[in-house]
Amino acid sequence: MSKDIAFVAKQKLSVFLPKNLNRYTVQAGVLEDKPAAKPAEGTTRRPMGEVRKRKGQAQGVSLRDLMAKFNTSHNILLAPWRNPNNKEVAQVVDDIAKDLNHKGRWMNRIKAGVQAVIRNPIKRKEYGSNTQATQKRKGFDWLFVQTGKLFENIKVEFLNRV
């Protein structure tokens, strides 16, 4: 989103949405703590892209632990919201405005949009590359993704919508 569009969006929002935006409370991240998947040899295609095959559960490693590690190192839950070029943020704001006018018809789209704000920068590989050694071990270069289980478990739920 260009700075001009962001400025216009803020101007329009300041006219009619600030009091209503706090009506939405969402929780995003790994909502259900599950064990991480143990990677197997070889890769497979999933809807999000190429990942390593899975071979059972990793002992002592949970998806929430992985999310906490990646969030500490790269702030993957909040950083996308601060990126002025993240087009998904503008779409979520637009969907909230539509929902305010249509009393709840846009709830699933808002949830999907919030999920996209967090997932899509990972999918687009905006956080950088793996080391050469990690790329060789995994068979591909995709930071934060090994088997895809963590990525698939980044979910969103509404805690409050008044």
Secondary structure, 3 states (H helix, E strand, C coil): CCHHHHHHHHHHHHHHCHHHHCCEEEEEEECCCCEEEEEEEEEEEECCEEEEEEEEEEEEEEHHHHHHHHHHHHCCCCHHHHCCCCHHHHHHHHHHHHHHHHCCCCHHHHHHHHHHHHHHHHHCCCCCCCCHHHHHHHCCCCCCCCCCHHHHCEEEEEEEEC
